Amino acid sequence: MEKEGTGVIAEKSYGFLEMVKKAQQGDKEAMDKILELFTPDIDYLSRYIMLPREDAIQTLKTELMSIIYFKL
């Protein structure tokens, strides 16, 4: 038997994949939304990179963008 909340997760995943596809096609707004979704994780991870915080944040954002553009 399927749990009730499973459909919500699938819908969110599908929406994210659509955003990724749009970003890959050059949609700046979609890329901004993706970066916004990952901002808390980027801020957290930037604490553990041996660079000034702003440089670490910029590096993480650049890497995320390159993964979206070139690897998916």
C-alpha atoms as a printed R data frame, in Angstrom:
   type eleno elety resid chain resno      x      y       z
1  ATOM     1    CA   MET     A     1  0.000  0.000   0.000
2  ATOM     2    CA   GLU     A     2  1.289  3.464  -0.930
3  ATOM     3    CA   LYS     A     3  1.712  6.146   1.698
4  ATOM     4    CA   GLU     A     4 -0.377  9.295   1.302
5  ATOM     5    CA   GLY     A     5  2.449 11.855   1.201
6  ATOM     6    CA   THR     A     6  4.521 10.147  -1.500
7  ATOM     7    CA   GLY     A     7  2.934 12.079  -4.366
8  ATOM     8    CA   VAL     A     8  4.021 15.415  -2.908
9  ATOM     9    CA   ILE     A     9  7.690 14.384  -2.951
10 ATOM    10    CA   ALA     A    10  7.407 13.186  -6.543
11 ATOM    11    CA   GLU     A    11  5.800 16.479  -7.591
12 ATOM    12    CA   LYS     A    12  8.557 18.491  -5.910
13 ATOM    13    CA   SER     A    13 11.233 16.357  -7.540
14 ATOM    14    CA   TYR     A    14  9.610 16.749 -10.940
15 ATOM    15    CA   GLY     A    15  9.434 20.511 -10.440
16 ATOM    16    CA   PHE     A    16 13.098 20.638  -9.533
17 ATOM    17    CA   LEU     A    17 14.060 18.624 -12.616
18 ATOM    18    CA   GLU     A    18 12.051 21.011 -14.768
19 ATOM    19    CA   MET     A    19 13.914 23.939 -13.187
20 ATOM    20    CA   VAL     A    20 17.235 22.237 -13.937
21 ATOM    21    CA   LYS     A    21 16.233 21.682 -17.559
22 ATOM    22    CA   LYS     A    22 15.208 25.325 -17.906
23 ATOM    23    CA   ALA     A    23 18.478 26.463 -16.324
24 ATOM    24    CA   GLN     A    24 20.423 24.281 -18.758
25 ATOM    25    CA   GLN     A    25 18.601 26.029 -21.597
26 ATOM    26    CA   GLY     A    26 19.743 29.410 -20.292
27 ATOM    27    CA   ASP     A    27 16.788 30.467 -18.114
28 ATOM    28    CA   LYS     A    28 18.407 32.830 -15.613
29 ATOM    29    CA   GLU     A    29 15.352 32.880 -13.356
30 ATOM    30    CA   ALA     A    30 15.426 29.071 -13.022
31 ATOM    31    CA   MET     A    31 19.133 29.167 -12.122
32 ATOM    32    CA   ASP     A    32 18.457 31.858  -9.521
33 ATOM    33    CA   LYS     A    33 15.733 29.691  -7.965
34 ATOM    34    CA   ILE     A    34 18.077 26.702  -7.814
35 ATOM    35    CA   LEU     A    35 20.808 28.780  -6.173
36 ATOM    36    CA   GLU     A    36 18.229 30.116  -3.722
37 ATOM    37    CA   LEU     A    37 17.193 26.562  -2.812
38 ATOM    38    CA   PHE     A    38 20.800 25.642  -2.073
39 ATOM    39    CA   THR     A    39 21.728 28.870  -0.235
40 ATOM    40    CA   PRO     A    40 21.431 27.379   3.288
41 ATOM    41    CA   ASP     A    41 23.640 24.440   2.290
42 ATOM    42    CA   ILE     A    42 26.146 26.719   0.577
43 ATOM    43    CA   ASP     A    43 26.332 28.967   3.650
44 ATOM    44    CA   TYR     A    44 26.854 25.946   5.892
45 ATOM    45    CA   LEU     A    45 29.547 24.383   3.702
46 ATOM    46    CA   SER     A    46 31.380 27.701   3.242
47 ATOM    47    CA   ARG     A    47 32.401 27.541   6.912
48 ATOM    48    CA   TYR     A    48 34.565 24.498   6.223
49 ATOM    49    CA   ILE     A    49 36.472 25.821   3.223
50 ATOM    50    CA   MET     A    50 39.787 27.465   3.980
51 ATOM    51    CA   LEU     A    51 39.027 30.655   2.085
52 ATOM    52    CA   PRO     A    52 37.453 33.950   3.076
53 ATOM    53    CA   ARG     A    53 33.733 33.247   3.474
54 ATOM    54    CA   GLU     A    54 32.609 35.264   0.442
55 ATOM    55    CA   ASP     A    55 35.158 33.511  -1.758
56 ATOM    56    CA   ALA     A    56 34.016 30.127  -0.475
57 ATOM    57    CA   ILE     A    57 30.371 30.978  -1.185
58 ATOM    58    CA   GLN     A    58 31.231 32.178  -4.674
59 ATOM    59    CA   THR     A    59 33.251 29.025  -5.360
60 ATOM    60    CA   LEU     A    60 30.418 26.763  -4.214
61 ATOM    61    CA   LYS     A    61 27.880 28.629  -6.349
62 ATOM    62    CA   THR     A    62 30.164 28.453  -9.372
63 ATOM    63    CA   GLU     A    63 30.643 24.710  -8.908
64 ATOM    64    CA   LEU     A    64 26.905 24.126  -8.525
65 ATOM    65    CA   MET     A    65 26.254 26.072 -11.716
66 ATOM    66    CA   SER     A    66 28.903 24.099 -13.609
67 ATOM    67    CA   ILE     A    67 27.351 20.824 -12.432
68 ATOM    68    CA   ILE     A    68 23.959 21.932 -13.682
69 ATOM    69    CA   TYR     A    69 25.252 23.210 -17.012
70 ATOM    70    CA   PHE     A    70 27.731 20.476 -17.865
71 ATOM    71    CA   LYS     A    71 27.046 17.266 -15.944
72 ATOM    72    CA   LEU     A    72 23.295 16.677 -15.908
